[in-house]
């Protein structure tokens, strides 16, 4: 799963095939797969949002349970230098309903 806190992403391509664009807050992506999404950067200057990615795993096998994180910073003049980062809330790693909703949105 891939998510940017406080943002919707528009999926436009999966594995080199254009899709009918659709908005989602969580992208399902597998190893070796490519997905192109559009991000509308429309927050205030100085805003910070967490970007997070984790493994989707619905099988009872052991794996390296690692969540990758980054921060999306909006630059520019801001009056408050101490703005807090908006945290990303990823679905559980076995969230088959999220994976199903994403794949059923592909056209």
C-alpha positions in Angstrom: 0.0 0.0 0.0 1.1 3.6 -0.7 -0.5 6.7 0.8 0.2 10.4 1.2 -1.6 11.8 4.3 -4.4 14.3 3.5 -4.2 13.8 -0.2 -6.2 12.0 -2.9 -4.2 10.5 -5.8 -5.5 10.1 -9.3 -4.4 6.7 -10.8 -3.8 7.1 -14.6 -1.7 4.1 -15.5 -0.8 0.6 -14.2 1.9 -1.5 -15.8 2.3 0.6 -18.9 -1.4 0.5 -19.7 -3.5 3.7 -19.3 -6.5 3.3 -17.1 -9.7 5.4 -16.8 -8.5 7.9 -14.2 -9.9 7.4 -10.7 -9.2 9.0 -7.3 -8.1 7.1 -4.3 -6.3 7.8 -1.0 -4.5 4.4 -1.0 -2.6 2.8 -3.9 -2.1 -0.9 -4.2 1.2 -1.7 -5.8 3.1 -5.0 -6.0 6.8 -5.8 -6.4 7.8 -5.3 -10.1 4.7 -3.3 -10.8 4.5 0.3 -11.9 1.6 2.7 -11.2 1.5 6.3 -12.3 -0.6 8.7 -10.2 -1.2 12.4 -10.2 -0.9 14.4 -7.0 -2.7 17.7 -6.7 -0.4 19.8 -4.5 -2.8 22.3 -3.0 -1.9 22.7 0.7 -0.6 25.8 2.4 3.0 26.8 2.4 4.8 25.2 5.3 2.5 22.2 5.5 4.1 18.8 6.0 2.5 15.4 5.2 3.7 11.9 5.8 4.2 9.6 2.9 4.0 5.9 3.8 4.3 2.5 2.0 3.9 -1.0 3.5 3.4 -4.5 2.3 0.0 -6.0 1.5 0.1 -9.5 2.8 -2.9 -11.8 3.0 -1.1 -15.1 3.3 0.2 -16.5 6.6 3.9 -16.6 5.8 6.7 -14.7 7.4 8.1 -11.6 5.7 10.1 -8.5 6.5 7.4 -6.2 8.1 8.9 -2.8 7.1 7.0 0.4 6.5 8.8 3.0 4.4 8.2 6.7 5.2 9.0 10.1 3.8 7.7 13.6 4.2 6.1 15.8 1.6 7.0 19.5 2.4 5.2 22.5 0.9 7.8 25.3 0.6 7.2 29.0 0.9 6.7 31.6 3.5 4.8 30.5 6.6 4.0 32.2 9.8 4.3 29.1 12.0 7.6 27.2 11.7 6.3 24.6 14.2 3.5 23.1 12.1 3.1 19.5 12.8 3.4 16.8 10.2 0.0 15.2 9.2 0.5 11.5 9.7 -0.5 8.9 7.1 -2.9 6.1 8.3 -2.2 3.0 6.3 -4.7 0.2 6.2 -3.8 -3.1 8.0 -1.4 -5.3 5.9 -4.2 -7.9 5.4 -6.8 -5.3 4.2 -8.2 -7.4 1.3 -11.2 -5.0 1.1 -8.8 -2.1 0.3 -7.0 -4.2 -2.3 -10.3 -5.3 -3.9 -11.7 -1.8 -4.0 -8.5 -0.6 -5.8 -8.4 -3.4 -8.4 -12.2 -3.1 -9.1 -11.6 0.6 -9.8 -9.2 -0.2 -12.7 -10.8 0.2 -16.1 
